[in-house]
Amino acid sequence: MDIKLYQVDAFTDHVFGGNPAAVCPLGGWPEDSLLQKIAEENNLSETAFFVSEGAEFRLRWFTPKAEVDLCGHATLATAHVLFKHLNYNKPEIVFRTRSGELRVQQSEHGLSMNFPASMPEPVVNVPPALLNGLGITAANVVAAYDYIVELESEALVAKLKPDFAALAQLDGRGVIITAPGDTHDFVSRCFFPKLNVNEDPVTGSAHCELAPFWANKLKKKVLVGAQLSERGGIVHCEVVTDEQNSSRVVLTGQAADYLQGMISLGK
């Protein structure tokens, strides 16, 4: 069995920037164990697999260690592959996922993804391992599916050196540090050692938490976030409300091709 593979750098307009994701179109679903082995072999923060379901697509995401409920940069990469390489010619892609329906459209600034928003709530009893793992003594801490730690400045976010072993002991998915930006609305860094991803280069799903958090603090619904990883990336965010009065976040970014190949698994 051969499986086509695309590797795409997401949330960037150039190769070697943003966050790399592998994208594998499938004709049907093999065993989950095979999907996990492919993701482990790819050794990227995410490998996306998708299958056509009529006019829509079933989309799943795997880290090298586990399947996850939501991934922004691999969704962006998948939409890029469909629009650019697989001749998808409709104005909008509809993905069915473990996080519900996700829609992606082309826009003048790249690809715009409509994701569910998650408003972080204050953490009353901050786990000591969180502060110890970040090497700080106090901070404003909120949480959704990640811990979000607000620091005072972009410089503090940039220079922080976490203890990943300590952060891996926490509950939840991971840890985000954030602060007001010098030239962007906010900056962040994202750590997911439990998923074998110590620092993620650019994390779309984290902005489903960060955008509502900063929209509330800055009293604005359209924001630009910069993720201060070594590769770096820019995420344009807009907090919106859908027809069911549910909060959503529209995340917009660009993507660049790195490689195309074939996974050969024999007969």
N, C-alpha and C positions, 0 to 999 in steps of 0.2 A: 504494500500500500504506500502510495506517495501522497504527501500533503504539501500544497503550496504554502510558502512562508514569505511574508513581507516584514521587514523591520523598518519602523518609521520613528523619527524623532518628533515628538509632539510638544506643543506649546512653544514652538520656535520656528523661525523662518530659514534656518540653516542647519546643515548636518553638524553633528557633534554638540548641538545645543539641546535644550529642553530635556524631555524624558523619553528614552527609547522604549518602544513596545513591539512585541512580535504579534503579527496578525495572521491567523490561519483560517481560510475559508474551508468549510467541510460540507460534504454531500449528505451526511447523517452523523449521528452521535456515536462514537466508539465508547468503550468503557471509560469511566472517569479516571481510572488508574493510569490509562494511557495518556490522557490529557495532562494529568499531573506530572508524568514522567517527561513529557515534551516540555512543559514549563520549567521543570528542574534542569533539563538539558540546555534550554535556551539561556537560563540563568540571568534573565532580565527581571525587573521588578514586576512586570505583568506580561502574560501571553494571553491574547484574546482569541477565542474560537467563536465562529458564528455559522449558523445554518439558516438557509432561506425557508420561511414559512409563508408561502403565498406572496402577498405584497409586503410582508414584514420579515424581520430577522430575529432569531433567537440568539442572544449574545451572552457569553460567559467569560469570566476572567479568572486566571490562575496566577498566583505568585509561585516562586520555586517551592513553596511549602504547602500552600492551601488555596482552595477556591475562595474568592471574596465576593461580597454582596454588591460592591460598587467600585468602579474605577473610571476616572475621568480621562486620563491621558490615553489609555488603551481604547476607549470609546472613540475619542477623537481620531486616533490612528486607524481604527476600523472604518470610520466614515470616510476618511481620506482614501483608503484603499478602494472602497466601493465607488466613490465618485470619480477618482482618477484612473484606476486600473481595471475596474470591473464593469465600466460603462453604465453605471447606475444613473439614469437620466430623469428621475423624478425630483421635484424641488425639496422633498423632505424624506429622510430615512426614519423609519420607526423600528426601534429595537425593543424586544421583550426580554426582560432581565429579572434577576432576583430582587431588584429594587423597583420593579414595576416598569411602566412604559417610559422610554427615553426617546426623545426626538432630536434630530440633528438636521440643520439647514446650512446651506452655503450663504455667507454674507460678505460684505465688502472687507471685513477685517479677518476673514478666515472661515472657520466652521463654528457654528453656534449650537451648543448642546443645552437642552432643557432638562434640568435635573431637579429632584426633590431637595428642598432646603431643610436644614436641621439647625434649629436655634439652640445654641449651647446654654446650659443652665449653670448657675454658680455652684461650685464645689465647697461645701461647708467644712468637711473634714479632709483636708488635703493629705494624701498619703506621703509619709516621710520619704519613701523611695523616689517619689517624683522630684521633690526639691533636691534631695541628695544626688539623684541621677543627673540633674541639670547643674549641680554645683552652685545653687542659689539658696538663700535663706527664707525669702518671702516673695510672693507675687500674687497677682490676681489670677485665679484659676477657675476656668469654667470647663464644661464637658458636654459633648454630645456622644458620638461613638468614638471620639478621641478626647484625650485631655488637651485643653488649649491653655497655654500659659502666656499671659501678656507681660511683656517686658517694656522698659521705658523708652528704648531707642533702637533704631536700625543697627547701630554699631554693636549693641549688646547681643542682638540676634546673630549678627554675622560672626562674632568672635567666640560664641559659646561652644564648649567642647563637652558633649554629654558622655556619661558612662552608660553605654548601651546595655551592658549586662544588668545594671540596676533597672533601667527602663523596661527591660524585657519581663521583669517580675510584676509589672502593673496589670490590673485588669483593663478591659477596653482594647481597642485596636492598636492605638499608638499615641504619640505625643507630638503636639504642634507648639512651636514657640512663635510669637508674633509681636509686632510693634508698629506704631505709625511709621510710614516711610518718609524718607527725605525727598524723593522725587516721585513716589507713587503713594496711593492712598494708604497702603499697608504693605508690610513685608512678612515673610514667614520662612520657617524651615520645618520639615516633617520627618519624624523618626518612627520606624516600624520594625524594631529588632525582633519582635515576636513572629513576624512574617519573613524573617531572613533578609529584610531590607533595612539596614541601619539608618541610612538617610536617603529618602526618595528625592530625585532631582526636581520634579515638578508634579504636584499632586492635585488633579482636578477635583477629586472627591472631597479633599480637605477644604476646598473653597466653597463647598456646599454648607460648611459650618462657618468658615471665616467670613464669607460675604454677608450673611445675616448679622453676625457679631459686629462687624465694622460698620455695616449700614445703620445699625441701631446707635452705635457710638458717634458716628460722624453725621448722622441725620441726612444721609443721601443713599439713593438706591443704585446708582451706577458708580462702580469703583474699579480701580485697576490695582491688582496685587502683583508683587514681584516675589518669587521664591528664590532665596539666597543660597541655593546649593552651589556646588562647584560648577555645574553645567549651567544652571540658572534658567529662568523662564518667566514669561509674562502671561497672566490670566486676566482677561477682561470679564467683569462680573456685573450682572444686573439682577436685582432681587425683584421678583414679580409675583402676582397672584393669579392663579388659574380660575377656570369657570366654577370650580367647586370651592373656591375661596381658600385653597391650600397654597402655602408659600412654595415658590420654586426659585431656582437660580439658573439664569442663562449664562453659561460659561463659553467664552469665545477665544479661540486660539488658532495658530497656524501649525502646519506640519511639513516635514521634509523627508524625502525618501533616503534611506541608507542602503538597503540591499533587498534583492529578491532571490529566493532560492527554493529548494525542494527538500523536504524531509523524506528520506527513503527508509521505510520500515520493513522492506522485504515483502514476501507474499503473505 
